[in-house]
Amino acid sequence: MDWMNTFPTLGRESLRALKKTIDSGFRDFTREWGESIENLFEPLKAFLIFCERLLSTSPWWAVLSVILLMIWWATRSGRIVVGAAISFLLMGYLGMWEDTMKTVSMILVSTLVAIAIGLPIGVAMSRSDRLQRWVNPVLDVMQTMPSFVYLIPVVMLLGIGKVPGLIAVVIYALPPMIRFTNLGIRLVDADVLEAADAFGSSVWQKMTQVQLPLALPTIMAGINQTIMLALSMVVIASMIGVQGLGQPVLKAITNQYFALGLFNGLAIVGIAIVFDRATQAYGKRLQKHLEVIHG
């Protein structure tokens, strides 16, 4: 059955006119403001390039040592550290070190941006039921929207390159950070908050010294999910110029290079497993630490 035939001709013409109006309006907006908006993201672009050069040009043994030290600090697990060392050494042995470092830098910067944006929004949502009712539908749309759709407005507005890819990754990975921050703060025991009020804590003191520290394990779970979503977006973002492990995978798909796609895909999986285990272990350590403090 042709559903379009069930609508009056006038309705179809109105729909076409609406689509043309939206498309032309967005094109006019990008022509007028695209360059100005692009200039706003120059500091972010410079930071991303700095991270890429730092990780790519530094001696591999120094970069690997720092990564392993950070993993040990977060997990206190020799097994995870050894697994991470083997994974990164294999990536280097197979000639994927530079692409791996570009991917790690993209994940690092996008995660930091997502935390910087998502944490305040999550805190604000935890303090306002009305704001939560407004933001939740937006997050639902962001999480159900096909990832390719994020590329359309970003590419039309900023073209292709590092910054458009970074923005697409951040948008795709942002919802868990907001949701888990809001959830973690709302789950803080009311008795603890009453005790803070009894001691005369201000709103700021209660938030920074009570609610956020107690919500940290939940927030860490949000950071974990943000990293995982950012990694899953790497291959798709390679379509608009994001360098790293995603581009060889895209090349393998278009040219049917099975080995190239397999190795780079496994490298992405390896990074995901390392980051996932490290952030989960750190979240569990935080949880145990808080349980000891609060008896």
Residue, then its C-alpha position, 0 to 999 in steps of 0.5 A: m500500500d502506498w501511504m503517500n497516496t492516502f494523503p491529499t495532494l495539498g498535504r504532500e506539497s506542504l510537506r515538500a515545501l517545509k523540507k525545502t524551507i528547512d534545507s535552505g534555512f540551514r544552508d543559509f545559516t551555515r554560509e553566514w555563521g559556519e566560519s564563525i562557529e568553526n573559529l570557536f572550536e579552534p582552541l579545541k582543535a589545537f588541544l586535540i592536535f597537541c595530544e595527537r603529536l604528544l602521543s605520536t612523537s614521544p618515544w613509544w616506551a615512555v608513552l606506554s610506561v605512562i599509560l601502564l602507570m595510570i592503569w596501575w594507579a586506577t586498578r591496582s591490578g597486575r593482571i590488567v596492567v599486563g594485559a594492557a601492556i601485551s595489547f599495546l605492544l601487539m598494536g605496535y608490533l603490527g604497525m598500528w602504534e601511530d593510529t592507536m595513539k591518534t585514536v587514544s587522543m581522540i577518545l581522551v579529548s572527547t571524554l574530557v569534553a563530554i565530562a566538562i559538558g555532561l557533569p554540570i548538566g547532570v548536577a543541574m538535573s539532579r537539583s530540578d525535576r522540571l529540568q529533568r523532565w525537559v532534558n530526558p526526552v532530548l537524551d532519549v532522542m540522542q541515544t536512539m538516533p542512528s549514529f550516521v545522522y549526527l554527521i549530517p549537520v556537523v559536516m554541513l556546518l563545519g565540513i570534514g576534519k578533526v573538529p567535526g569528527l570530535i563534535a560528532v563523537v562528543i554528541y554521541a557519547l554525551p548522554p551517559m555522562i549526564r544520566f549517570t551524574n544525575l542518577g548518582i547525586r539523586l541516590v545519595d542517602a537523604d540522612v547524609l544530606e540531613a547531617a550536612d545541613a545540620f552542620g551548617s553546610s552551604v549548598w556549594q559545600k554540600m554538593t562538592q564535599v558530600q554529594l559529588p564524592l558519594a556519587l563518584p562510583t556512579i559517575m565513573a560508570g557514566i565515564n566508562q559508558t562515555i568512553m565505550l560509546a566514543l570508541s564505537m563512534v571512531v569508525i563512523a567518524s573516520m568517514i569525515g576525516v577523523q584519523g586513527l584506527g577507524q580509517p584503516v577499517l573504512k579502507a578495508i570495508t571499501n577495498q575488501y582488505f580482510a586482514l587490515g580490517l581484522f587487525n585494526g578492528l581487534a586493536i579497537v576492541g583491545i583499547a575498549i577492553v583496557f579502558d573498560r577494565a580500568t574504569q570499572a576497577y577504579g569505580k569499584r575501588l571508589q565504592k569500597h573506599l566509601e563503604v569503609i569511610h561510612g562504615 
